[in-house]
């Protein structure tokens, strides 16, 4: 895991030429590799193709990085086909490709980062107020080029006496639910799901208009640009929601003294699964990999240990008596089928609790929970709540809301509301947003 810095560097003729040169090296590598496999039956190694293909307009190590990226894709395909028989190897040619500079091609001078493009070629110069990075990759974002610099990580040391473990259950309705034996936190995914639903409807409406226009016409091009702009805006909003929500969860767990995260493994949930067109769309747009990645590097940055835990039967097993249900859980509440137990609780709470038990080797063993278990606390993302803060506080005071029922926490200019989702038998806490 590394730390990165992103800088927008615009679009220039030099960047276009360098990206095209990298695309030529990558394409030549791809064609030579598969042609050799087809005609000779030999799978060449990276060292062979790095000697074979180079470029007069690129630094030698930049050209080598293009070759290495092809073999990295090949390695990823080999690993993926172990679990996915439909995985395909890299075969698409590239007209443009990302530009990668290694430490040997970099030099700092007067606040400028000089990137060498080989002897006799003009270097690429970037304004750089930071230290020299380990590597730097320049890629196209759709509107301009972006420089992504990589630095060595600076993680906090793991405390030797910390042994508190939290289980995390990733979900499509609730982004993540964590349980550490005392507290349960729920990342509310309502806003994230609404953004995805709106994106699907927007894409369908715009694509219908585009298909009705003549190919190559100005109106069609205008609609395509509009579609790209709006989809990019929504993608940025989704990315922001995921970042802010995961940051809040990790900071909360850190304050509670959690040292180990056991994240449920849901990578194979979509394979050979057909649950209807609507549910298939939801499952295939569920970004659990992105959430797991964000939780992992943010937790490791503050000194936590992250483990991926296999989670079979964690949603069907009662966390109190250890009895496993035969039928799937219906609705959002779990009800134990053991008449002697009869425990009821939040469905995702059960998953997070059992993931923690499974990591500790205690799943299926009776535990003393239930009445002693704290009420789950939901973290809801409210992006525009800070605009009219005074009016909001006035409305809260007029409504007579209690401080322990709803608290506002500020994080990076955004407000998260802690809303109690757990309803007791005799009392139900009513909150008004």
Secondary structure, 3 states (H helix, E strand, C coil): CCEEEEEEEECCHHHHHHHHHHHHHHHHHHHHHHHHHHHHCCCCCHHHHHHHCCCCCCCHHHHHHHHHHHHHHHHHHHHHCCCCCCCCCCCCCCCCCCEEEEHHHEEEECCEEEECCCCCCCCEEEECCCCCCCEEEEEECCCCEEEEEEECCCCCCCCCCCCCEEEEEECCCEEEEEECCCCEEEEECHHHHHHHHHHHHHHHHHHHHHHCCCCCCHHHHHHHHHHHHHHHHHHHHHHHHHHHHHHHHHHHHHHCCCCEEEEEECCCCCCCCCCCHHHHHHHHCCCHHHHHHHHHHHHHHCCCEEEEEECCCCCCECCCCCCECCCCCCCCEEECCCCCCCCEEEHHHHHHHHHHHHHHCCCCCCCCCCCCCCCCEEEEEECCCCCCHHHHHHHHHHHCCCCCCEEEEEECCEEEEEEECCCCCCCCCCCCC
